[in-house]
Amino acid sequence: MIREGATIAGVVYSCHPTPEGYAGPGCAPALRIQSEDRTVDFLVDEEKGIVVETVTEITSNSGFPGE
């Protein structure tokens, strides 16, 4: 996304549904990246140092099939 012109908006604290089989907390810090048509939060497990979930918000008509 960064290579396509998106920008890092910052770090937010996000609560989310946990992936199946994941025993960690349902809230985590997330790196938020914004582009013209979407905002993506990359939720991080601080103890494991991995991305556990991404949450995408479509902010405009991005031309996905069926829209």
C-alpha positions, 0 to 999 in steps of 0.5 A, a space after each residue: 500500500 505504501 508503494 501505491 501512495 498510501 500513508 501511515 496515519 499512526 498507531 491506534 488501539 483497536 478491538 476486533 474479533 479474534 481469529 479462530 484458534 487464537 488465544 490472545 486478547 481481543 484488543 491490540 495496537 494497530 498500525 493504520 495505513 490510509 489510501 484514497 479508497 481504504 483504511 487498513 489497520 494491521 493489528 499486532 500481538 505485542 508479545 509475539 511481535 506478529 500481525 494477527 489480523 487486518 481490518 479494512 474499511 473501504 472509504 470510497 467506491 474502489 471498483 471492486 466487482 459487484 459494486 
